[in-house]
Amino acid sequence: MRPAGMVVTLLAAALVAAADEGKTLRTEHVVVVYSGVGEAYPKAIARTVEAARAAAEESGFDMPNVIDVRISADPKASPRLFNDGQDRIVLAVRTERDLRKPAESGVFQIYGLCHEVGHLAMYRVIRDHSWMTTAAAEGWAHYFGSQVVDQVHARLGKDLWPDAYDYLADGASRLEKQLAATRPGPMTLGAGQWKALAGIVGDKGIAPIFAAWGKADIDPTDPVPALQKAMTAANSDKRLAEWLSKSEQLMVFKRPKSGFAARTAEPKDLTNRPVDLALDDGKPAGHSSFAGSGHAVEFKTEGDGWCLTAVRIYGSRYGRSQLSDRFNVWLCDKDFKTVAEFTFPFSAFASGQEKWVTLPIKPTLVPAEFIVCVGFNPTATTGVYVSYDGKRSMTSRSALPGEQGSTFAKGNWMIRAMVDQLKSADSLREGKSR
């Protein structure tokens, strides 16, 4: 099962920009900037998020002092609701009709807002949640969001929405019906596992576990030992080990490790005749950012003893990323199994105009066929745009280690591998990548 997340393209940034040009209203802990719709629904949205935030805070979660909500309307767009993992929720609608009660719009806005607040509660403390499956991350937001719907109803009553409807039916009672179904989907099954955890530690006992997981040093090839250790430190209930054992297959994503050894060399052992493996034509035709996936390019070398010495990426940083934020580069074999992993600061990329950025790597031996994956874990408001050319590609994919992903149809990612050959195979030594 692939890691949690959804694809976020340039549309996300465009929606934020569109909403930035609109009107603003405020409550104590919520700011709503909206355009293309009247005031009634944004007011209801502000009240909903305010109440949902309070419910999350009362459950012990570290919530932002202010949640920033951006609403935009575009007749050509599809209704979308997502978050940036920190303090922003973005809502896109075609027209104000998409904000009407579900019987008319087909969109469950109150539940959706509570669902996104659940994501913020988790992602703010578990910044690196790449070990979670979609069932785990979305299941948590479904479970917690369903509980929060009930609490919002208790706080604000049945007349919250401008065209009032029975939104209490979208809360915990609906989840119970889904869990009782003959074949519940992965998100519902994940919600059931979080419900079981809450049954052990209580709703207020989950936040300390999340905080412990967020601080843990987790091995992506086998996250369970670190998760178990951190959970035990946060709560000594012996039932937790059984819970993790039962939920592991559904909830935990393990990045498979390659059988090709991660061996490194010293620069003096190389021929000093570097080769730039370039599959793009050097002419950017567009750029994209992906959340829940990454940018992957397949390469081949001729002969043996080649080492990866650098990765070059044509791109730029956008949004509110902190200079301390880091991203990952993986060297994988042809089956997307990890050979080595490298980390770099977001500050390697400049904001604004795209340009070539060279990421130096301690010389690491590569298989004859290898893949470079880059994952920025971006959001609608923070990340890196990676450029692509306009040529048809069979070697560029939207993928991360452990998943095949899909061919990127728009062109070749402008990601290049710098390699150099060893003077002698004897200069190889076992070592750790940086």
C-alpha positions as CSV (number, residue, x, y, z in Angstrom):
1,M,0.0,0.0,0.0
2,R,1.4,3.4,-1.0
3,P,2.2,6.1,1.5
4,A,-0.4,8.6,2.6
5,G,-1.2,11.7,0.6
6,M,-2.7,13.1,-2.6
7,V,-1.3,14.7,-5.6
8,V,-1.1,18.5,-5.3
9,T,-0.3,20.3,-8.6
10,L,0.0,24.0,-9.4
11,L,-3.8,24.3,-9.1
12,A,-3.3,24.3,-5.3
13,A,-1.1,27.4,-5.3
14,A,-3.4,29.1,-7.9
15,L,-6.4,28.5,-5.5
16,V,-4.5,30.1,-2.6
17,A,-3.5,33.1,-4.8
18,A,-7.1,33.5,-6.0
19,A,-8.5,33.5,-2.4
20,D,-5.8,36.0,-1.3
21,E,-7.5,38.6,-3.5
22,G,-10.8,38.2,-1.7
23,K,-12.6,39.4,1.4
24,T,-11.6,38.6,5.0
25,L,-13.5,37.7,8.1
26,R,-12.1,36.7,11.5
27,T,-13.1,34.8,14.7
28,E,-10.8,34.4,17.7
29,H,-8.7,31.6,16.1
30,V,-9.7,31.5,12.5
31,V,-9.2,33.8,9.5
32,V,-11.2,33.2,6.4
33,V,-10.2,34.8,3.1
34,Y,-12.8,34.2,0.4
35,S,-13.7,35.2,-3.2
36,G,-16.5,34.3,-5.6
37,V,-19.1,33.5,-2.8
38,G,-21.3,35.4,-0.5
39,E,-20.6,36.0,3.2
40,A,-23.1,33.6,4.8
41,Y,-21.2,30.4,4.1
42,P,-17.7,31.7,5.0
43,K,-19.2,32.8,8.3
44,A,-20.5,29.3,8.9
45,I,-17.1,27.8,7.9
46,A,-15.3,30.1,10.3
47,R,-17.6,29.0,13.1
48,T,-17.2,25.4,12.2
49,V,-13.4,25.5,12.1
50,E,-13.3,27.5,15.3
51,A,-15.3,24.9,17.1
52,A,-13.4,22.0,15.5
53,R,-10.1,23.6,16.6
54,A,-11.3,23.9,20.1
55,A,-12.4,20.3,20.2
56,A,-8.9,19.2,19.0
57,E,-7.2,21.4,21.5
58,E,-9.3,20.0,24.3
59,S,-8.2,16.5,23.2
60,G,-4.6,17.6,23.9
61,F,-3.4,18.4,20.3
62,D,-1.1,21.3,19.6
63,M,-3.2,23.4,17.3
64,P,-2.2,26.6,15.6
65,N,-3.2,29.8,17.3
66,V,-4.9,30.8,14.1
67,I,-6.1,28.5,11.3
68,D,-6.1,30.2,7.9
69,V,-8.9,29.2,5.6
70,R,-8.9,30.1,1.9
71,I,-12.0,29.8,-0.2
72,S,-12.1,30.4,-4.0
73,A,-14.7,29.8,-6.7
74,D,-14.0,28.8,-10.2
75,P,-16.7,27.3,-12.5
76,K,-14.0,25.3,-14.3
77,A,-12.6,23.7,-11.1
78,S,-13.7,20.6,-9.2
79,P,-14.7,20.9,-5.5
80,R,-11.6,20.3,-3.4
81,L,-10.7,20.5,0.2
82,F,-7.1,20.1,1.6
83,N,-4.7,21.3,4.1
84,D,-1.0,22.3,4.4
85,G,-0.2,20.2,7.4
86,Q,0.4,23.2,9.7
87,D,-2.2,25.9,9.8
88,R,-4.0,26.4,6.5
89,I,-7.1,24.8,4.9
90,V,-7.9,25.4,1.2
91,L,-11.4,25.0,-0.2
92,A,-12.1,25.2,-3.9
93,V,-15.7,25.3,-5.3
94,R,-17.2,25.8,-8.7
95,T,-19.9,28.2,-7.4
96,E,-21.6,28.9,-4.2
97,R,-23.9,26.0,-5.0
98,D,-21.2,23.6,-3.9
99,L,-21.5,25.0,-0.4
100,R,-25.1,24.1,0.0
101,K,-26.3,21.3,2.1
102,P,-25.2,17.8,0.9
103,A,-28.7,16.9,-0.4
104,E,-28.2,19.7,-3.0
105,S,-24.5,19.9,-3.5
106,G,-23.4,16.4,-2.9
107,V,-20.5,17.8,-0.7
108,F,-20.3,17.2,3.0
109,Q,-18.7,20.5,4.0
110,I,-19.0,20.4,7.8
111,Y,-17.6,16.9,8.0
112,G,-14.9,17.8,5.5
113,L,-13.8,20.8,7.5
114,C,-13.6,18.6,10.7
115,H,-11.7,16.0,8.7
116,E,-9.1,18.6,7.7
117,V,-8.7,19.8,11.3
118,G,-8.0,16.2,12.2
119,H,-5.2,16.1,9.6
120,L,-3.7,19.3,11.1
121,A,-3.8,17.7,14.6
122,M,-1.8,14.8,13.3
123,Y,0.6,16.4,10.8
124,R,1.7,19.3,13.0
125,V,3.4,16.8,15.4
126,I,4.2,14.0,13.0
127,R,5.9,16.1,10.3
128,D,7.4,13.0,8.6
129,H,4.4,10.7,8.2
130,S,5.8,8.9,5.2
131,W,5.6,5.6,7.1
132,M,1.9,5.9,7.2
133,T,-0.4,4.3,4.6
134,T,-3.3,6.2,3.2
135,A,-5.5,4.0,5.3
136,A,-3.7,5.3,8.4
137,A,-3.6,9.0,7.6
138,E,-7.0,9.3,6.0
139,G,-8.5,6.8,8.6
140,W,-7.3,9.0,11.4
141,A,-8.9,12.1,9.9
142,H,-12.1,10.1,9.3
143,Y,-12.2,8.8,12.9
144,F,-11.3,12.1,14.5
145,G,-13.3,14.2,12.1
146,S,-16.4,12.1,12.8
147,Q,-16.0,12.6,16.6
148,V,-15.4,16.3,16.1
149,V,-18.6,16.7,14.0
150,D,-20.5,15.5,17.1
151,Q,-18.7,18.0,19.3
152,V,-19.3,20.9,16.8
153,H,-23.0,20.0,16.8
154,A,-23.0,20.1,20.6
155,R,-21.4,23.5,20.6
156,L,-23.2,25.2,17.7
157,G,-26.4,23.3,17.3
158,K,-28.4,22.1,14.3
159,D,-28.8,25.5,12.7
160,L,-25.1,26.1,12.0
161,W,-25.3,26.0,8.2
162,P,-27.1,28.7,6.3
163,D,-29.4,26.1,4.7
164,A,-29.6,23.9,7.8
165,Y,-29.4,20.2,7.6
166,D,-28.9,17.2,10.0
167,Y,-25.1,17.2,9.9
168,L,-25.0,15.2,13.1
169,A,-25.8,12.2,10.8
170,D,-22.3,12.7,9.3
171,G,-20.5,12.2,12.6
172,A,-19.8,9.2,14.8
173,S,-23.1,7.5,14.0
174,R,-22.2,7.3,10.3
175,L,-18.8,5.9,11.1
176,E,-20.4,3.1,13.2
177,K,-22.6,2.2,10.3
178,Q,-19.6,2.1,7.9
179,L,-17.6,-0.1,10.3
180,A,-20.6,-2.5,10.4
181,A,-20.8,-2.8,6.6
182,T,-19.9,-6.1,5.0
183,R,-16.8,-4.8,3.2
184,P,-15.6,-1.5,4.7
185,G,-13.0,0.4,2.6
186,P,-9.4,1.0,3.7
187,M,-10.1,4.5,5.2
188,T,-13.0,3.1,7.3
189,L,-10.8,0.2,8.4
190,G,-8.1,2.7,9.4
191,A,-10.7,4.7,11.3
192,G,-11.7,1.5,13.1
193,Q,-8.0,1.0,14.2
194,W,-7.8,4.5,15.6
195,K,-11.1,4.0,17.3
196,A,-9.6,0.9,18.9
197,L,-6.6,2.9,20.1
198,A,-8.8,5.5,21.6
199,G,-10.6,2.7,23.4
200,I,-7.3,1.8,25.1
201,V,-5.8,5.2,25.9
202,G,-8.8,7.5,25.6
203,D,-9.1,10.4,23.1
204,K,-6.7,12.5,25.2
205,G,-4.2,9.7,25.3
206,I,-3.6,9.8,21.5
207,A,-1.9,13.2,21.3
208,P,1.1,12.1,23.5
209,I,1.6,9.1,21.3
210,F,1.6,11.2,18.2
211,A,4.1,13.6,19.8
212,A,6.3,10.6,20.7
213,W,6.1,9.3,17.1
214,G,6.9,12.7,15.8
215,K,10.2,12.8,17.7
216,A,11.2,9.2,17.0
217,D,14.0,8.2,14.7
218,I,12.1,5.9,12.4
219,D,13.7,3.5,10.0
220,P,11.6,3.7,6.8
221,T,12.4,0.1,5.9
222,D,10.9,-1.2,9.2
223,P,9.2,1.6,11.2
224,V,7.5,-0.7,13.7
225,P,10.3,-1.1,16.3
226,A,10.7,2.7,16.6
227,L,6.9,3.2,16.7
228,Q,6.6,0.5,19.4
229,K,9.4,2.0,21.5
230,A,8.1,5.6,21.3
231,M,4.5,4.4,22.0
232,T,5.6,2.5,25.1
233,A,7.5,5.6,26.4
234,A,4.4,7.7,26.0
235,N,2.0,5.1,27.5
236,S,2.9,1.9,29.3
237,D,-0.4,0.1,28.7
238,K,0.6,-3.4,27.7
239,R,-2.4,-3.6,25.3
240,L,-0.7,-1.2,22.9
241,A,1.8,-3.8,21.6
242,E,-1.1,-6.0,20.6
243,W,-2.9,-3.0,18.9
244,L,0.2,-2.1,16.9
245,S,0.7,-5.8,15.9
246,K,-2.9,-6.0,14.6
247,S,-2.9,-2.7,12.8
248,E,0.6,-2.9,11.3
249,Q,-0.3,-4.5,8.0
250,L,-3.0,-1.9,7.3
251,M,-1.4,1.2,8.8
252,V,2.4,1.0,8.4
253,F,4.2,1.4,5.0
254,K,7.7,-0.2,4.8
255,R,10.0,1.0,2.1
256,P,11.7,-2.2,0.8
257,K,15.5,-2.2,1.0
258,S,17.5,-3.3,-2.1
259,G,19.7,-6.3,-2.1
260,F,22.3,-4.1,-3.8
261,A,24.7,-3.0,-1.1
262,A,25.1,0.7,-0.3
263,R,28.8,1.0,-0.8
264,T,30.7,4.2,-0.9
265,A,34.1,5.4,-2.2
266,E,36.4,8.4,-1.7
267,P,36.7,11.1,-4.4
268,K,40.4,10.2,-4.9
269,D,39.4,6.7,-6.0
270,L,37.4,8.0,-9.0
271,T,38.6,8.7,-12.5
272,N,37.7,12.4,-12.1
273,R,35.9,12.2,-15.5
274,P,32.3,12.8,-14.3
275,V,29.4,12.1,-16.7
276,D,26.1,14.0,-16.6
277,L,23.3,11.5,-17.3
278,A,20.7,13.8,-18.8
279,L,17.4,12.5,-20.3
280,D,15.8,15.9,-20.6
281,D,16.5,18.4,-23.4
282,G,17.3,21.3,-21.0
283,K,14.3,23.3,-22.0
284,P,11.7,23.7,-19.3
285,A,8.1,23.4,-20.5
286,G,6.4,23.6,-17.1
287,H,6.8,22.6,-13.5
288,S,4.9,20.6,-10.8
289,S,4.9,19.8,-7.2
290,F,3.5,16.5,-5.8
291,A,2.3,15.6,-2.3
292,G,2.0,12.0,-1.4
293,S,4.4,11.1,-4.2
294,G,7.7,12.3,-5.7
295,H,9.8,12.8,-8.8
296,A,11.6,9.7,-10.1
297,V,13.9,9.2,-13.1
298,E,15.3,5.9,-14.4
299,F,18.9,5.9,-15.5
300,K,21.4,3.4,-17.0
301,T,25.2,3.2,-17.0
302,E,27.5,1.4,-19.3
303,G,30.0,-1.0,-17.6
304,D,30.6,-1.5,-13.9
305,G,32.0,0.5,-11.1
306,W,30.0,3.7,-11.5
307,C,29.2,5.9,-8.5
308,L,26.6,8.6,-8.0
309,T,28.4,11.8,-7.0
310,A,25.6,14.4,-7.3
311,V,22.0,14.9,-8.3
312,R,21.1,18.0,-10.3
313,I,17.5,19.4,-10.3
314,Y,16.1,22.3,-12.2
315,G,13.6,24.0,-9.9
316,S,12.7,26.6,-7.3
317,R,11.4,26.8,-3.8
318,Y,7.9,28.3,-3.1
319,G,5.8,29.3,-0.2
320,R,6.5,29.4,3.5
321,S,9.1,26.7,3.9
322,Q,11.5,27.1,6.8
323,L,15.2,27.1,6.0
324,S,15.5,24.2,8.5
325,D,13.1,22.0,6.5
326,R,14.7,19.1,4.7
327,F,13.9,16.9,1.7
328,N,15.0,13.4,0.7
329,V,16.8,12.0,-2.3
330,W,16.8,8.2,-2.7
331,L,19.1,6.0,-4.8
332,C,17.0,3.0,-5.8
333,D,17.5,-0.1,-7.9
334,K,15.3,-0.7,-10.9
335,D,12.5,-2.2,-8.7
336,F,12.3,1.0,-6.6
337,K,13.9,-0.6,-3.6
338,T,16.1,1.7,-1.6
339,V,19.9,1.5,-1.9
340,A,20.7,4.7,-0.1
341,E,19.0,7.8,1.2
342,F,20.3,11.4,1.4
343,T,18.8,14.5,3.0
344,F,19.3,18.1,2.0
345,P,17.9,21.5,3.2
346,F,15.1,23.3,1.4
347,S,17.5,26.3,1.3
348,A,19.4,24.6,-1.4
349,F,16.7,26.0,-3.7
350,A,16.1,29.7,-4.2
351,S,12.7,31.2,-4.2
352,G,11.3,32.5,-7.5
353,Q,13.1,31.8,-10.7
354,E,14.0,28.1,-11.4
355,K,17.6,27.2,-11.9
356,W,19.9,24.2,-11.8
357,V,20.7,23.1,-8.3
358,T,23.5,20.6,-7.7
359,L,23.2,18.3,-4.6
360,P,26.6,16.7,-3.9
361,I,26.6,13.1,-2.7
362,K,29.3,11.0,-1.2
363,P,30.3,8.7,-4.1
364,T,27.9,5.7,-3.9
365,L,28.0,2.7,-6.1
366,V,25.0,2.4,-8.4
367,P,23.5,-0.7,-10.1
368,A,23.7,-0.8,-13.9
369,E,20.0,0.3,-13.9
370,F,19.0,2.7,-11.1
371,I,16.4,5.2,-10.2
372,V,16.8,8.6,-8.5
373,C,13.7,9.6,-6.5
374,V,13.2,13.0,-4.9
375,G,10.5,13.7,-2.3
376,F,9.8,17.1,-0.9
377,N,6.7,16.2,1.1
378,P,5.1,19.5,-0.2
379,T,1.8,21.2,0.6
380,A,-0.2,23.8,-1.3
381,T,1.8,26.5,0.4
382,T,5.3,25.0,0.9
383,G,7.5,23.0,-1.4
384,V,9.7,22.9,-4.5
385,Y,8.6,23.2,-8.1
386,V,10.5,20.7,-10.3
387,S,10.6,21.5,-14.0
388,Y,10.0,19.2,-16.9
389,D,10.7,19.4,-20.6
390,G,8.0,19.0,-23.3
391,K,9.3,15.6,-24.7
392,R,7.4,12.4,-24.4
393,S,9.0,10.3,-21.6
394,M,9.1,6.7,-20.6
395,T,11.7,7.2,-17.9
396,S,10.2,9.8,-15.7
397,R,7.6,8.8,-13.1
398,S,5.5,10.2,-10.2
399,A,6.7,7.8,-7.5
400,L,8.6,7.2,-4.3
401,P,10.7,4.3,-3.1
402,G,8.6,1.2,-2.6
403,E,6.0,2.1,-5.2
404,Q,6.0,1.9,-9.0
405,G,3.9,5.1,-9.3
406,S,2.9,6.2,-12.7
407,T,4.6,7.5,-15.8
408,F,4.8,11.3,-15.9
409,A,3.0,12.0,-19.2
410,K,3.9,15.7,-19.6
411,G,7.6,15.2,-20.2
412,N,11.0,14.4,-18.7
413,W,11.7,15.6,-15.2
414,M,14.7,17.9,-15.3
415,I,16.6,15.7,-12.8
416,R,20.0,14.5,-13.7
417,A,22.5,12.0,-12.2
418,M,26.2,12.9,-12.0
419,V,28.3,9.7,-12.1
420,D,32.0,8.9,-12.1
421,Q,33.7,5.6,-12.5
422,L,36.0,3.9,-10.0
423,K,39.7,3.6,-10.9
424,S,39.6,0.1,-9.4
425,A,36.8,-2.0,-7.9
426,D,39.1,-2.7,-5.0
427,S,38.6,0.9,-3.7
428,L,35.0,0.1,-2.7
429,R,34.3,-0.1,1.0
430,E,31.3,-0.7,3.1
431,G,29.9,2.6,4.5
432,K,26.9,4.7,5.3
433,S,25.5,7.3,3.0
434,R,25.3,10.7,4.5
